[in-house]
Amino acid sequence: MDATLDPWLARWRLTADGATFSTGYGSRLAPVRTADGRAAMLKLAGGAEEEAGGWLMDWWAGEGAARVFAVDGPAILLERLTGPRSLEAMAKGGEDDEASRILCATAAGLHRPRQRPQPPTLVPLARWHRSLDEAARRDGGVFAEAWPVAERLLSEPRDEVVLHGDLHHGNVLDGGDRGWLAIDPKGLIGERGFEFANLFRNPTGEVALAPGRLARQVRIVAAAADLEPARLLAWIYTYAVLGASWSLEHGNQSEAAAGLQIAAVAKAEMAA
């Protein structure tokens, strides 16, 4: 067990129940058992964005997301979701449409209004797009083409809600009797339609770029989430380019190239 987790193990009277591991965002996670025997996951956030996601998980209060047993600054104790089903496996195994419908239903549960005050850590969607604005000014090309489209979407938002911000096949898990439940949000606020753009880059590049897949999934998602297909396509296009700008900021050329491939397919569909 990672010694950095020791303070919370002691505070919350937890016992280790598996190997500690890291996420791509620098967070540390450890499967544990609570004092009363419940299976849980202890997560120590690797940065401010990950910590803010924890406060959003707490705000959801287990409604459409994993339950939070305790939260303390960068540390959060979550129910451990151990159901056998996988949305990635479904998408790869001939149930891509059903996986998308499940993701849309999960999003609907997360977007439902709550009576309690929203977390103060929520990030406006426009702020998330600064990287695209900067890339447009610095690099031109596809970034300069995509930025005006994003700017128009951001300037006239529709159906603004609290957003997960990283909804995809790996962040919605099988909660057994509790159904499909979200984990690992970023915590944004903005247009509801933006939430679904990330689905089209997932679960893998091979699936996402399969011939005809994007056009088919636009129809599936637009119907399941009650979205205007043309506006959904615009979000898919701009988000793919935005993701490429992030990848370039982190020196990941191959990931950026994959994102721009998705953007090209979406742009072609927009023109069809």
C-alpha positions in Angstrom: 0.0 0.0 0.0 1.3 3.5 -0.9 2.4 5.3 2.2 0.9 8.6 1.0 -2.5 7.0 1.6 -1.8 6.1 5.2 -3.4 9.2 6.8 -6.7 8.4 5.3 -6.5 4.7 5.9 -6.1 5.5 9.6 -8.7 8.3 9.7 -11.4 6.2 8.0 -10.4 2.9 9.6 -9.7 1.2 6.2 -7.9 -2.0 5.4 -6.1 -2.7 2.1 -7.9 -5.0 -0.3 -5.7 -5.0 -3.3 -2.8 -3.3 -5.1 -2.5 0.5 -5.3 -2.4 1.9 -8.8 -2.2 5.2 -10.6 -4.4 7.0 -13.2 -3.2 8.9 -16.2 -3.9 12.1 -14.3 -1.6 11.3 -11.4 -4.1 10.2 -8.9 -3.5 7.2 -6.6 -6.2 4.6 -6.0 -6.4 1.7 -3.7 -9.1 -1.0 -3.2 -10.0 -1.1 0.5 -12.5 -2.4 2.9 -14.3 -0.2 5.4 -14.6 -1.0 9.1 -18.0 -2.6 8.4 -16.7 -4.6 5.5 -17.9 -2.6 2.5 -15.9 -2.8 -0.7 -14.6 0.7 -1.4 -12.0 2.6 -3.4 -9.7 5.2 -1.8 -8.6 7.9 -4.2 -6.0 10.5 -3.6 -6.3 13.2 -6.3 -3.3 14.0 -8.4 -4.2 17.7 -8.9 -6.8 20.4 -8.5 -8.9 19.1 -11.4 -9.1 15.6 -10.0 -9.9 17.0 -6.5 -12.7 19.1 -8.0 -14.1 16.0 -9.6 -14.3 14.4 -6.1 -16.5 17.3 -4.8 -18.8 16.8 -7.8 -19.0 13.1 -7.0 -20.0 14.1 -3.5 -22.6 16.5 -4.8 -24.2 13.8 -7.0 -24.8 11.8 -3.7 -24.8 8.5 -5.4 -27.6 9.4 -7.9 -26.2 8.2 -11.3 -22.7 8.0 -9.9 -20.7 5.9 -7.4 -21.6 6.6 -3.8 -19.2 8.7 -1.8 -18.6 7.4 1.7 -16.2 10.2 2.8 -14.3 13.1 1.3 -11.5 15.1 2.8 -9.6 17.6 0.6 -7.8 15.6 -2.0 -8.9 12.2 -0.7 -12.2 10.5 -1.5 -13.7 7.2 -0.4 -16.0 5.7 -3.0 -18.2 2.6 -3.3 -16.3 0.0 -5.4 -18.2 -0.9 -8.5 -17.5 -4.6 -9.3 -20.2 -5.6 -11.8 -19.0 -7.8 -14.7 -20.3 -5.8 -17.6 -18.1 -3.4 -19.6 -19.3 -0.7 -22.0 -16.0 -1.0 -23.8 -16.4 -4.7 -24.3 -20.0 -4.1 -25.5 -18.8 -1.5 -28.0 -16.1 -3.8 -29.3 -18.4 -6.9 -29.3 -21.3 -5.8 -31.5 -23.3 -3.8 -28.9 -21.9 -0.4 -29.8 -25.4 1.1 -30.2 -26.6 -0.2 -26.8 -23.4 1.0 -25.1 -24.1 4.5 -26.4 -27.7 4.4 -25.2 -26.5 3.4 -21.8 -24.1 6.3 -21.7 -26.9 8.7 -22.8 -29.2 7.4 -20.0 -26.4 7.8 -17.5 -25.8 11.4 -18.6 -29.5 12.1 -18.2 -29.4 11.0 -14.6 -26.3 13.1 -13.9 -27.8 16.2 -15.6 -31.0 16.0 -13.6 -31.5 19.1 -11.4 -30.6 18.9 -7.7 -32.0 21.1 -5.0 -28.7 21.4 -3.2 -26.2 24.2 -4.1 -23.8 23.4 -7.0 -20.2 22.8 -6.1 -18.2 26.0 -6.3 -15.4 24.2 -8.1 -17.3 23.8 -11.4 -15.4 25.1 -14.4 -17.3 27.1 -17.2 -17.1 25.4 -20.5 -15.7 28.5 -22.2 -12.7 28.3 -19.9 -12.0 24.8 -21.0 -11.8 26.0 -24.6 -9.0 28.5 -24.0 -6.5 25.9 -25.4 -8.3 25.8 -28.7 -8.3 29.6 -28.9 -4.6 29.7 -28.2 -3.9 26.9 -30.7 -5.9 28.8 -33.3 -3.8 31.9 -32.8 -0.5 30.0 -32.6 -0.8 27.2 -35.1 -3.6 28.2 -37.5 -4.8 25.4 -39.8 -7.5 23.1 -38.5 -7.4 24.9 -35.1 -8.2 28.2 -36.7 -11.0 26.6 -38.7 -12.5 24.9 -35.6 -12.3 27.9 -33.2 -15.0 30.0 -34.8 -17.4 27.0 -34.7 -16.6 26.5 -31.0 -17.0 30.2 -30.3 -20.5 30.2 -31.8 -21.5 27.2 -29.8 -20.2 28.8 -26.6 -21.7 32.2 -27.2 -25.2 30.8 -27.6 -25.4 27.9 -25.1 -28.5 25.7 -24.8 -29.7 23.6 -21.9 -26.9 24.5 -19.5 -26.3 21.9 -16.8 -23.6 20.5 -14.5 -21.4 18.4 -16.8 -19.3 15.3 -16.0 -16.8 16.5 -18.5 -15.1 13.2 -19.3 -18.0 10.9 -20.0 -17.0 7.8 -21.9 -17.1 4.0 -21.8 -14.4 3.6 -19.2 -15.9 6.1 -16.8 -19.3 4.5 -16.5 -19.1 1.2 -14.7 -21.4 -1.7 -13.8 -22.9 -1.1 -10.4 -24.8 -4.4 -10.2 -28.3 -3.8 -8.8 -27.7 0.0 -8.8 -27.2 0.0 -12.6 -24.6 1.9 -14.6 -22.8 4.5 -12.5 -20.3 7.3 -13.4 -16.9 7.9 -11.9 -14.0 10.3 -12.5 -15.8 13.5 -13.5 -13.9 16.8 -14.3 -16.7 19.0 -13.1 -17.9 21.6 -15.7 -20.9 23.7 -16.3 -22.2 24.4 -19.8 -24.3 23.2 -22.6 -25.7 19.7 -22.2 -24.9 18.6 -25.7 -21.2 19.0 -25.1 -21.2 16.1 -22.7 -21.7 13.6 -25.6 -18.9 14.7 -27.8 -16.3 12.6 -26.0 -18.3 9.4 -26.7 -17.2 9.7 -30.4 -13.5 9.4 -29.5 -14.1 6.3 -27.5 -13.7 3.5 -26.5 -10.7 3.1 -28.7 -9.4 4.8 -31.9 -10.1 1.6 -33.9 -13.7 1.6 -32.9 -14.1 5.4 -33.2 -12.7 5.5 -36.7 -14.5 2.4 -38.1 -16.1 3.3 -41.4 -19.6 4.7 -40.9 -19.4 4.5 -37.1 -19.5 8.2 -36.3 -22.5 8.9 -38.6 -24.4 5.9 -37.1 -23.6 6.9 -33.6 -24.7 10.5 -34.2 -28.1 9.2 -35.1 -28.2 6.9 -32.0 -27.0 9.5 -29.6 -29.1 12.4 -31.0 -32.2 10.2 -30.6 -31.4 8.8 -27.2 -30.3 12.2 -25.7 -32.9 14.4 -27.6 -30.2 16.4 -29.3 -30.1 18.3 -32.7 -27.8 16.1 -34.9 -26.2 19.1 -36.6 -25.3 20.8 -33.3 -24.1 17.5 -31.9 -21.8 17.1 -34.9 -20.4 20.6 -34.3 -19.6 19.7 -30.7 -17.9 16.5 -31.8 -15.8 18.3 -34.4 -14.7 21.1 -32.1 -14.1 18.8 -29.1 -11.9 16.5 -31.2 -9.8 19.5 -32.2 -9.7 20.8 -28.7 -8.5 17.4 -27.5 -5.8 17.5 -30.2 -4.6 20.9 -28.8 -4.3 19.4 -25.3 -2.4 16.4 -26.7 0.1 18.8 -28.4 0.5 20.8 -25.2 1.6 17.5 -23.6 3.8 16.5 -26.5 1.7 13.6 -27.6 1.8 13.8 -31.3 0.1 10.4 -32.0 -2.8 11.2 -29.8 -3.3 14.6 -31.4 -3.2 13.0 -34.8 -6.0 10.5 -33.8 -8.1 13.4 -32.5 -7.7 15.3 -35.8 -8.8 12.2 -37.7 -12.1 12.1 -35.7 -12.4 15.9 -36.4 -12.0 15.3 -40.1 -14.7 12.6 -40.2 -17.1 14.9 -38.2 -16.4 17.9 -40.4 -17.2 15.8 -43.5 -20.5 14.7 -41.9 -21.3 18.4 -41.2 -20.8 19.2 -44.9 -22.9 16.2 -46.1 
